[in-house]
Amino acid sequence: MIDDNHDSGESFRRFERMPGSWTSDTICAGARIDWQPVLAGLLEEIEIEPPLQEIVDKLSRGERLTKSEGLFLFDYEDLDAIGQIADAVKVSRYGEWAFFNHNVHVNQTNICVLSCKFCAFRRGRKATDAYAHDIDDFLEILRHYAPHVDEVHSVGGLHPDWKIEYYEKLFSAIKKEFPNLHIKALTAVEVKHISNISRLTVAETLRRLQHSGLGSLPGGGAEILNDSIRDIICKGKETSQEYLDIHRTAHAIGMPTNCTMLFGTIESAEHRVEHLLSLRRLQDQTAGFQCFVPYPYLPDSSRLPEAQLATGSEILRVIAISRILLDNIPHIKAYRMNLGDGISELALSFGADDIDGTVQQESIMHLAGSTTPLDHDREQLSRLIRDAGCIPVQRNTIYTRFSEYQTPAKKSWRLPMAR
């Protein structure tokens, strides 16, 4: 970890330039421990208009913003000013670092007993393009990528027949063949579904899956943590409280998780702020969230015609406000698969410090309308990060191992000299 025996300015400069590889614990997740006084110094360097001064003063003193202040930021016209504040919060924690990992998405099934309005991925059992990978199929897909990645990200539909034994066998098989591969899998509603059809408690379900090799939960499915909104866009999924309770249970058994927010459907700014504060309250109690991932609904008039849809500026505003309000969640991710490369690069100047990973293959966002390339390798991701003025750092899934990514030197080829 960082040596904090020097003054904050000197310590911060060395923090930005830490060479080689280093480690952290899951709670700090790579952030500097004494970021608050550094933030106060950075905020002093920003020219702030009077309407924002009270908010900046509170942040400088380490005081939390309230719901009304969060709503004020959503209404405040000067997005660049909000972005500067969010960037200062990010830089106080991570300097110029921006993180990514080397992962692959493999979805185990698109068959789902639910039919959420916004979902383009879900299929009924009898659909011609429905699929359900057995364990051999899943492993065969994974073998193409496993030698080159360190994480498999696996979420899917709520299969009507798959009880916990399927997932135990799947995770055990993955860990047996690829022991160094981290398994990040199952959204909260998948955990609920598995526990229900297996007649187990959520705690029993998570402990058994953890024993089988599950390392962390990805955090998807939060949508908006307001049940009146959920009844319209994803009726039948877990309630807002169930989402929080499932993550609380994961944290209690030592399983780190991410958390998310889907915005740009039918929610208001007030719903968004309440969502963020609900996550902040749970994090106060458990310290188990490592990363917050806000992502906009991708337009498709046939699935949710009443959706408001988020502009590029609104996406950057949500990311910036998330960084400012969520003072106890280490990382804010600009989810490249959803946002695209251009917005993701901009987001690194609006409070985001992570762009997810190389991904290799992905279905859910691309069926929903994403056109983000799937063939990005580490060199391309590092170039995106450097173009944003940041230093690329490759991390593991749970933010405990880090290494500054160095672009491989290109070989120089010469024609042989004539003799």
Buried (B, 14 or more C-beta within 10 A) or exposed (E): EBEEEEEBEEBBEEBBEBEEEBEBEBEBBBBBEBBBBBBBBBBEEEEBEEEBEEBBEBBBEEEEBBEEBBBBBBEBEEBEBBBBBBBBBBBBBBBBBBBBBBBBBBBBBBBBBBEBBBBBBBBEBEEEEBBBBEBEEBBEBBEEBBEEBBBBBBBBBBBEEBBBEBBBEBBBBBBEEBEEBBBBBBBBBBBBBBBEBBEBEBBBBBBBBBEBBBBBBBBBBBBBBBEEBBEBBBEEBBEBEBBBBBBBBBBEEEBBBBBBBBBBBBBBBEBBBBBBBBBBEBBEEBBBBBBBBBBBBBEBEEBBEEBBBBEBEBBBBBBBBBBBBBBBBBBBBBBBBBBBBEBBBBBBBBBBBBBBBBBBBBBBBBBBEBEBEBEBEBEEBBBBBBEBEBBBBBBBBBBBBBBBBEEEEEEEEEEEEEE
